[in-house]
């Protein structure tokens, strides 16, 4: 399941799976909840309000830097 991205349109949340390790704790940072393993490795990201919060902020950041961004899913 490593590298998997899921998006739920009903609740506008994206889940990015980074590792198959077991969840030890979570930390919320603005509109992102990060799950960590026992060895403090980030194992998943849950991005809240994707369409109204995260994507517009990402687009603005890209415009400010003047660089292109490549997105790929393995």
C-alpha positions as CSV (number, residue, x, y, z in Angstrom):
1,X,0.0,0.0,0.0
2,X,3.1,2.3,0.2
3,X,2.8,5.4,-2.1
4,X,-1.0,5.1,-2.4
5,X,-3.2,8.2,-2.7
6,X,-6.9,8.1,-2.0
7,X,-9.4,10.9,-2.4
8,X,-13.0,10.9,-0.9
9,X,-15.2,13.4,-2.7
10,X,-18.0,13.1,-0.1
11,X,-15.8,14.6,2.7
12,X,-13.1,16.3,0.5
13,X,-10.2,14.5,2.1
14,X,-7.1,13.1,0.5
15,X,-5.1,10.3,2.2
16,X,-1.5,9.8,1.2
17,X,0.0,6.5,2.4
18,X,3.7,6.7,2.8
19,X,4.5,3.5,4.7
20,X,2.9,0.3,5.8
21,X,4.1,0.7,9.4
22,X,1.7,0.6,12.3
23,X,0.3,4.0,13.6
24,X,1.6,5.1,17.0
25,X,0.3,8.7,17.1
26,X,-1.1,11.6,15.1
27,X,-0.4,15.3,14.9
28,X,-2.6,17.9,13.3
29,X,-1.0,20.8,11.5
30,X,-3.5,23.2,10.0
31,X,-5.5,21.2,7.5
32,X,-3.2,18.2,7.5
33,X,-3.2,15.3,10.0
34,X,0.1,13.3,10.0
35,X,0.2,9.8,11.3
36,X,3.6,8.6,12.7
37,X,5.1,5.2,13.5
38,X,6.7,4.3,16.8
39,X,10.1,5.4,15.4
40,X,8.6,8.9,14.5
41,X,8.5,8.2,10.8
42,X,5.5,9.9,9.0
43,X,3.4,7.0,7.6
44,X,0.4,8.9,6.2
45,X,-1.0,12.3,5.5
46,X,-4.7,13.2,5.7
47,X,-5.3,16.4,3.9
48,X,-8.6,18.1,4.9
49,X,-10.6,20.5,2.7
50,X,-8.6,19.5,-0.4
51,X,-10.6,21.4,-3.0
52,X,-11.3,24.6,-1.0
53,X,-8.1,24.8,1.0
54,X,-5.1,22.8,0.0
55,X,-5.3,22.9,-3.8
56,X,-5.9,26.7,-4.1
57,X,-2.9,27.3,-1.7
58,X,-0.7,24.9,-3.7
59,X,-1.7,26.7,-6.9
60,X,-0.8,30.1,-5.3
61,X,2.5,28.8,-4.1
62,X,3.4,27.5,-7.6
63,X,2.4,30.9,-9.2
64,X,4.6,32.8,-6.7
65,X,7.7,30.6,-7.3
66,X,7.2,30.7,-11.1
67,X,8.2,27.0,-11.3
68,X,6.3,24.1,-12.7
69,X,5.3,21.2,-10.5
70,X,5.2,17.6,-11.6
71,X,2.9,15.3,-9.8
72,X,3.2,11.6,-10.2
73,X,1.7,8.6,-8.4
74,X,3.8,5.4,-8.3
